[in-house]
Amino acid sequence: MDNIGIIMGGVMPVPAVCGGAIETLMTSIVKKYAAEDGFRLTIFSVYHKEAVQAAKRYPDVRFVWTHTNTFWNLSRHAVFLAVRGLTGKTIRGWQRHYNEIAPVLQKEKFDLLLVEGGDEQAVLDIAKGYTRDQLVFHAHIHFIPKEAVVKGFGHMIGVSEFVVREYQKVCKMPVDTHVLKNSIDVERFGKPVPSETRRSIREKLGLQEEDFVVFFVGRMIPVKGVLELMQAVLAIRDPHCKLLCVGSANFGKWAFSPYEKKVQKLFAHNRDRILFTGYVNNAQIPLYAAAADVQCVPSLWEEAAGLVVLEAMAEGLPLIVTRSGGIPEYVGGDAALFVERDGIVNNLQQAILYLKEHPALRKQMAQAAQTQSRQYDESAYYRNFVRIIRSILNEN
């Protein structure tokens, strides 16, 4: 039986008890895995007490825990990435996560090693004795790989055709590529919310029945476009047009970045129009979504494939999205209004006004969104994952 190892980035644990997009996706694989699929599965994850307990629900999956503190690991990881970005050098001594994995890789041989986030160069350093064909790089974001990565990994999985195309542009040697589109728990996000619950949630948020609510969920970082979205909503001279923002600068309550301070300053002067919740656990997002009329994903960068788009579709919210990266591959035009990033504030303003004034269209878009979301459920994701793994193993 083939032996498959998945090496996580060492910041958040799997199962995803602390959140994290990649960790959530890998948790969906853990949930669906069965030994009958013809391979053994090992997850290399950072230790977390709650994750260890959650892992007991999946006895067929082997977990190897590395012992780092999640809070300090987040801080050190940020510095690590900054130093590597500025100097091109890797602070190997800080990579305890990978150092603890190295002996396991040498003691027992894996047929395939998948890298899920983190430091791909560190994996190359510890995977001594493994061939290029045994290493798989799963690209969850749009980035330009270094030559060492292209040389070291014989296989690449991208979350969208866009990510794969961008990766291939800089490859100077053949790389076997695959597309594995993201997934969500469609049943959880698509669970109908009774009208009484919607009214109750809106009341708790201080929203009136006649308020038209634009929903944003995500980290408060510049590339997510939340500042521009705030400006677009405030440019609409209607006191009943409001913005509900859910999210923080990072994956936890302790984050409070300079950019977030700038965002909160604008909130402070417009509390009658904008609501800011701060960090909210992912499991609670559908409750806030139930209070909204439309959701906006105003990404300013080339978004590889935002999970937030899939969540909004499952929740039955009409979407306003930028024409960014892989997003158009996930959502069709009958479920979303696409806006260009040039002149984004005005474009967002016009799109919001248009949907506000056309309730029948919103209803049609909501129905289309939920229909489209069903193709991104966790079962489909796992089937596609297994198909790709088998394809790579057969090629080897």
C-alpha positions in Angstrom: 0.0 0.0 0.0 1.3 3.4 -0.9 2.5 5.7 1.9 1.4 9.3 1.6 2.7 12.1 3.9 1.2 15.6 4.1 3.5 18.2 5.6 1.6 21.2 7.0 3.2 24.6 7.4 3.7 24.4 11.1 1.6 27.4 12.0 -1.9 26.1 12.6 -2.9 22.5 13.5 -4.8 19.8 11.6 -7.6 19.1 12.5 -8.4 22.8 12.0 -9.4 23.7 15.6 -7.7 27.1 15.2 -9.1 27.9 11.7 -6.9 28.5 8.7 -7.9 28.0 5.1 -5.3 25.3 4.2 -5.8 23.6 7.5 -9.6 23.5 6.9 -9.1 21.9 3.5 -6.8 19.3 4.8 -9.2 18.5 7.6 -11.8 17.8 4.9 -9.4 15.2 3.5 -8.9 13.7 7.0 -12.6 13.4 7.5 -13.2 11.6 4.2 -10.2 9.4 4.2 -10.6 5.6 4.2 -7.9 3.0 4.1 -9.9 1.3 1.4 -8.8 4.1 -1.0 -5.5 2.2 -1.3 -3.0 4.4 0.5 -1.8 5.1 4.1 -2.2 8.8 5.2 0.2 10.6 7.6 -0.4 14.2 8.6 2.6 16.2 10.0 1.0 18.9 12.1 2.0 21.4 14.8 0.8 20.2 18.2 -2.3 21.6 19.7 -4.2 20.0 22.6 -7.6 20.4 21.1 -6.3 19.1 17.7 -5.0 16.0 19.4 -8.4 15.3 20.9 -10.1 16.0 17.6 -7.7 13.7 15.7 -9.0 10.7 17.8 -12.1 10.8 15.7 -10.0 9.7 12.7 -8.2 6.5 13.8 -7.3 5.5 10.2 -5.2 8.6 9.8 -1.7 8.8 11.4 -0.8 12.1 13.0 2.8 13.2 13.7 2.9 16.2 16.1 5.6 18.8 16.2 5.9 20.7 19.4 5.9 24.5 18.8 3.8 27.1 20.5 1.2 28.4 18.1 1.3 32.0 19.2 5.1 32.2 19.1 5.1 30.2 15.9 2.9 32.8 14.2 5.2 35.6 15.3 8.4 33.8 14.3 6.9 32.7 11.0 6.1 36.3 10.1 9.7 37.3 10.8 10.9 34.3 9.0 9.0 35.2 5.9 10.1 38.8 6.1 13.8 37.9 6.3 13.5 35.4 3.5 11.7 37.9 1.3 14.3 40.6 1.9 17.5 38.6 1.9 16.6 35.3 0.1 18.1 33.5 3.1 16.3 31.0 5.4 16.6 31.1 9.2 16.8 27.3 9.5 17.3 27.3 13.3 13.8 28.7 13.7 12.2 25.9 11.8 11.7 23.5 14.6 8.6 22.1 12.9 10.6 20.8 10.0 13.6 19.8 12.1 11.3 17.4 14.1 9.8 16.0 10.9 13.2 15.2 9.3 14.0 12.0 11.4 10.6 10.5 10.5 11.2 11.1 6.8 14.5 9.3 7.0 13.4 6.5 9.2 10.5 5.4 7.0 10.1 6.1 3.3 7.0 7.7 1.8 6.0 7.2 -1.7 4.7 10.8 -2.0 5.2 13.9 0.2 2.7 16.8 -0.2 3.7 20.2 1.0 0.7 22.2 2.2 1.8 25.8 3.0 4.8 26.9 5.0 8.4 26.8 3.8 8.8 24.6 0.7 12.6 25.1 0.8 12.7 23.7 4.3 11.0 20.6 3.1 13.5 20.2 0.3 16.3 20.5 2.9 14.9 17.7 5.1 13.7 15.4 2.4 17.1 13.9 1.8 17.0 10.8 -0.3 13.7 11.6 -1.9 13.5 12.1 -5.7 11.9 15.0 -7.4 9.0 12.7 -8.5 8.2 12.0 -4.9 7.6 15.6 -3.9 4.4 17.5 -4.6 3.9 21.2 -4.1 0.3 22.3 -3.4 0.1 26.0 -4.3 -2.8 27.7 -2.5 -1.8 31.3 -3.4 -0.5 33.1 -6.4 3.2 33.4 -6.1 6.4 33.3 -8.2 8.3 30.1 -7.2 12.1 30.2 -6.8 14.2 28.1 -9.2 15.1 25.7 -6.3 11.4 25.0 -5.8 10.8 24.2 -9.5 13.8 22.0 -9.5 12.9 20.3 -6.3 9.3 19.5 -6.9 8.3 17.3 -9.8 4.6 17.8 -9.3 2.5 20.8 -8.6 -1.2 21.1 -7.6 -2.9 24.5 -8.0 -6.2 25.7 -6.5 -7.2 27.2 -9.9 -6.2 27.2 -13.5 -4.9 30.7 -12.9 -2.4 29.6 -10.3 -1.2 26.7 -12.5 -0.7 29.0 -15.5 1.2 31.6 -13.4 3.5 28.8 -12.0 4.2 27.4 -15.5 5.2 30.8 -16.8 8.4 30.7 -14.7 9.2 27.0 -14.9 12.4 26.3 -16.8 12.0 22.6 -16.6 9.0 20.2 -17.0 6.6 20.1 -14.1 3.6 17.8 -13.8 0.6 20.0 -12.9 -2.9 19.4 -11.7 -5.9 21.6 -10.6 -7.6 20.8 -7.3 -10.4 23.3 -6.7 -11.1 24.2 -3.1 -14.1 23.0 -1.1 -16.2 23.9 1.8 -18.7 22.2 4.1 -21.7 23.0 1.8 -24.2 21.4 4.2 -23.1 23.6 7.1 -22.8 26.9 5.2 -25.9 26.1 3.2 -28.2 25.3 6.1 -31.3 27.4 5.8 -31.7 30.2 8.3 -35.3 30.9 9.5 -36.6 34.4 9.0 -37.1 34.7 12.7 -33.4 34.0 13.3 -32.4 36.5 10.7 -34.5 39.2 12.4 -33.1 38.2 15.8 -29.5 38.5 14.5 -30.1 41.8 12.9 -31.7 43.2 16.1 -28.7 42.1 18.1 -26.4 43.9 15.6 -28.5 47.0 15.9 -29.8 46.8 12.3 -33.2 48.0 11.3 -35.6 46.1 9.1 -35.2 48.5 6.2 -31.4 48.4 6.3 -29.6 47.0 3.3 -26.5 45.2 4.5 -23.3 44.6 2.6 -21.3 41.8 4.1 -17.5 41.5 4.2 -15.6 38.6 5.8 -11.8 38.2 5.8 -8.6 39.4 7.2 -8.1 43.2 7.6 -5.1 43.5 5.3 -4.6 45.9 2.4 -4.9 43.4 -0.5 -8.4 42.4 0.7 -9.8 45.8 -0.2 -11.9 46.4 2.9 -10.8 50.1 3.1 -12.0 50.7 -0.5 -15.3 48.8 0.3 -15.9 51.1 3.3 -15.3 54.1 1.2 -17.8 52.8 -1.5 -20.5 52.2 1.1 -20.0 55.6 2.7 -20.2 57.2 -0.8 -23.8 56.0 -1.0 -25.9 58.7 0.5 -28.4 56.4 2.1 -28.3 56.0 5.8 -29.9 52.5 5.5 -27.1 51.2 3.3 -24.7 49.6 5.8 -21.6 47.5 5.9 -21.0 44.5 8.2 -17.3 43.5 8.5 -16.2 40.3 10.1 -12.5 39.5 10.5 -9.2 40.5 11.9 -5.6 41.1 10.7 -4.7 37.5 11.4 -6.1 34.2 12.5 -6.8 35.1 16.2 -8.0 37.6 18.7 -4.5 39.0 19.5 -3.9 40.5 16.1 -4.2 44.3 15.8 -2.1 45.6 12.9 -1.4 49.2 11.8 -3.7 48.7 8.8 -6.4 47.4 11.1 -6.0 50.5 13.2 -6.5 52.7 10.1 -9.6 50.7 9.3 -11.0 51.0 12.8 -10.4 54.8 12.8 -12.7 55.1 9.8 -15.2 52.9 11.7 -15.0 55.1 14.7 -16.3 58.1 12.7 -19.0 56.1 10.9 -20.5 53.7 13.5 -24.0 54.4 12.2 -23.1 53.0 8.8 -20.4 50.4 9.5 -20.3 47.5 12.0 -17.0 45.8 12.8 -17.1 42.6 14.8 -13.4 41.8 14.9 -12.2 38.1 14.8 -15.1 35.6 14.7 -14.6 31.8 14.7 -15.3 30.3 11.2 -18.2 28.2 12.6 -20.1 31.4 13.5 -19.8 33.1 10.1 -23.1 31.7 8.7 -25.0 33.4 11.5 -23.6 36.8 10.5 -24.1 36.1 6.8 -27.8 35.5 7.6 -28.1 39.2 8.5 -26.8 40.4 5.1 -28.3 41.1 1.8 -25.2 40.8 -0.4 -21.6 39.8 0.1 -18.6 41.7 -1.4 -15.1 40.2 -2.1 -13.2 43.3 -3.2 -9.7 41.7 -3.6 -7.1 44.0 -4.9 -4.5 41.3 -5.6 -4.7 38.2 -7.8 -6.8 36.1 -5.5 -5.9 32.4 -6.1 -9.3 31.1 -5.1 -10.9 32.6 -2.0 -12.8 30.2 0.2 -15.0 33.1 1.3 -16.5 33.1 -2.2 -17.6 29.5 -1.9 -19.0 30.1 1.6 -21.1 33.0 0.3 -22.4 31.0 -2.6 -23.5 28.2 -0.2 -25.1 30.7 2.1 -27.2 32.0 -0.8 -25.8 35.5 -0.9 -25.6 37.4 -4.2 -21.9 38.3 -4.8 -20.0 41.4 -5.8 -16.4 40.3 -6.7 -13.4 41.8 -8.4 -12.2 40.2 -11.6 -9.2 38.7 -9.8 -7.1 35.7 -10.3 -8.9 32.4 -10.0 -12.2 33.8 -8.7 -14.0 33.8 -12.1 -13.3 30.0 -12.3 -15.3 29.4 -9.2 -18.4 31.7 -9.6 -20.5 32.2 -12.7 -21.9 35.5 -13.9 -25.4 34.5 -12.9 -24.4 34.4 -9.2 -22.1 37.5 -9.1 -21.5 41.0 -10.4 -17.9 41.4 -11.5 -16.2 44.7 -11.0 -12.8 45.9 -12.3 -10.1 46.9 -9.9 -9.3 50.1 -11.7 -11.6 52.7 -10.1 -12.7 50.2 -7.6 -14.4 52.5 -5.1 -16.8 53.9 -7.8 -17.2 50.4 -9.3 -18.2 48.9 -5.9 -20.5 51.8 -5.2 -22.4 51.3 -8.5 -22.6 47.6 -8.1 -24.0 47.9 -4.5 -26.6 50.4 -5.6 -27.6 48.2 -8.5 -28.3 45.2 -6.4 -30.0 47.3 -3.7 -32.4 48.6 -6.3 -33.1 45.1 -7.9 -34.4 42.7 -5.2 -35.7 40.2 -7.8 -32.2 40.0 -9.4 -30.7 39.4 -5.9 -33.1 36.5 -5.4 -32.2 34.9 -8.8 -28.4 35.3 -8.0 -28.9 33.8 -4.6 -30.5 30.7 -6.1 -27.8 30.4 -8.8 -25.1 30.8 -6.1 -26.4 27.9 -4.0 -26.8 25.7 -7.0 -23.2 26.3 -8.1 -21.9 25.8 -4.6 -22.9 22.1 -4.6 -20.0 21.2 -6.9 -17.5 22.3 -4.2 -18.6 20.1 -1.4 -16.0 18.1 0.6 -16.9 14.8 -0.9 -16.1 16.1 -4.4 -12.9 17.6 -3.1 -11.7 14.3 -1.6 -12.6 12.3 -4.8 -10.6 14.8 -6.9 -7.7 14.6 -4.4 -7.6 10.8 -4.6 -7.8 11.0 -8.4 -4.8 13.3 -8.5 -2.8 11.2 -6.1 -3.4 8.0 -8.1 -2.5 9.8 -11.3 0.8 11.0 -9.8 1.6 7.5 -8.4 0.9 5.9 -11.8 3.2 8.4 -13.5 6.0 7.6 -11.1 
